[in-house]
Amino acid sequence: MVIGYTSGVYDLFHIGHLNVLKHAKSECDHLIVAVTTDELSVSRKAKAPVVPLEERMAIIRELRCVDEVVVQADMNKFGAWERHRFHRMFVGDDWKGDPKWVELEKRFAPHGVEIVYFPYTTHTSSTKLRQALDVLTAAVG
């Protein structure tokens, strides 16, 4: 059985999120999705998610393509592997070639873990949705 793993904030859930998760499931038998805590999101992106963690996890949990939902409280990908023993980790291709991910590829290789890069959905993102909401809020307010 091939276990897959991916992680993200999944705030303002959109088609890009769905496409990545469906594509990930097509590449494994059991898909584990780690949802980033509000605190980690704030520390990494300097902004809190619009949708609280428990609600984001509930949305992901209801998707047919997802087999298991866990919390991501830190960015230690190797620690995640030690906990979940996945065979493939899925990430957006906007990270391909990034020195951090090149190093992760090298660290995971002796353990037989493959990092699989998927196309990033450029036309829709949580950031773009948040910006649109900010414009609407400013116009109404």
C-alpha positions in Angstrom: 0.0 0.0 0.0 1.4 3.4 -1.0 0.8 6.1 1.6 0.8 9.7 0.4 1.1 12.9 2.4 0.5 16.5 1.8 0.0 19.6 3.9 -1.4 23.1 3.7 -3.5 25.7 5.4 -6.5 25.1 3.1 -8.0 28.4 4.0 -10.9 29.6 1.8 -11.0 26.2 0.2 -11.0 26.4 -3.6 -10.5 24.4 -6.8 -6.7 24.5 -6.6 -6.9 22.8 -3.3 -9.4 20.2 -4.6 -7.3 19.5 -7.7 -4.1 18.9 -5.7 -5.9 16.6 -3.3 -7.6 14.6 -6.1 -4.3 14.4 -8.0 -2.5 13.3 -4.9 -5.0 10.5 -4.2 -4.6 9.2 -7.7 -0.9 8.7 -6.9 -1.4 6.7 -3.7 -3.6 4.2 -1.9 -4.0 6.1 1.4 -3.8 9.9 1.4 -2.9 11.7 4.7 -3.6 15.5 4.7 -2.0 17.7 7.3 -3.9 20.9 8.0 -1.7 23.8 9.3 -2.6 25.3 12.7 -3.7 28.9 12.9 -0.5 29.6 15.0 1.9 28.1 12.4 0.1 30.0 9.6 0.5 33.3 11.5 4.2 32.6 12.3 5.0 31.7 8.6 2.7 34.0 6.7 2.1 36.8 9.2 -1.7 36.4 8.8 -4.3 34.2 10.5 -6.5 32.0 8.4 -10.1 33.3 7.8 -11.5 29.8 8.6 -10.6 28.3 12.0 -8.5 25.1 12.1 -11.3 22.8 13.2 -13.6 24.0 10.4 -10.8 23.6 7.8 -10.1 20.1 9.0 -13.8 19.2 8.8 -14.0 20.4 5.2 -10.9 18.3 4.2 -12.2 15.3 6.2 -15.4 15.2 4.1 -13.6 14.9 0.8 -13.8 11.4 -0.8 -10.2 11.7 -1.9 -8.9 12.1 1.6 -8.3 9.1 3.9 -6.9 10.7 7.0 -6.6 14.3 8.4 -4.0 15.3 10.9 -2.7 18.6 12.3 0.4 20.3 11.1 1.8 22.3 14.0 5.4 22.6 12.7 7.3 22.6 9.4 9.4 19.5 10.2 8.6 17.3 7.2 11.0 14.6 8.3 9.2 14.6 11.7 5.9 14.1 9.8 7.5 11.2 8.0 8.6 9.6 11.3 5.0 9.9 12.6 3.1 8.8 9.4 5.7 6.7 7.4 4.4 7.9 4.0 6.0 6.8 0.7 5.2 9.9 -1.3 4.9 13.6 -0.3 3.0 15.9 -2.6 3.8 19.6 -3.0 3.1 22.4 -5.5 5.6 22.8 -8.3 6.2 26.4 -7.2 8.6 24.8 -4.7 10.5 22.6 -7.2 14.2 23.5 -7.2 13.9 25.5 -4.0 17.0 24.7 -1.9 14.9 23.6 1.1 13.0 21.1 -1.1 16.2 19.9 -2.9 17.7 19.2 0.6 14.5 17.3 1.6 14.6 15.2 -1.6 18.2 14.2 -0.6 17.2 13.5 3.0 14.2 11.4 2.1 15.8 9.4 -0.8 17.5 6.8 1.5 14.2 6.1 3.0 12.5 5.5 -0.3 10.3 8.6 0.0 9.5 10.4 -3.3 8.6 14.0 -3.4 6.0 14.6 -6.2 5.5 18.1 -7.5 2.0 19.0 -8.9 1.1 22.1 -11.0 0.2 25.1 -8.9 -3.2 26.6 -9.8 -2.3 30.2 -10.7 -5.7 31.6 -11.5 -7.2 30.8 -8.0 -5.5 31.0 -4.6 -6.5 31.8 -1.1 -4.5 35.0 -1.3 -6.5 36.2 -4.3 -9.7 35.3 -2.6 -8.7 37.1 0.6 -7.8 40.2 -1.5 -11.2 40.1 -3.2 -12.9 39.9 0.1 -10.9 42.8 1.4 -12.0 44.9 -1.6 -15.6 44.0 -1.0 -15.4 44.7 2.7 -13.8 48.1 2.0 -16.5 48.9 -0.5 -19.3 47.9 1.8 -17.7 49.3 5.0 
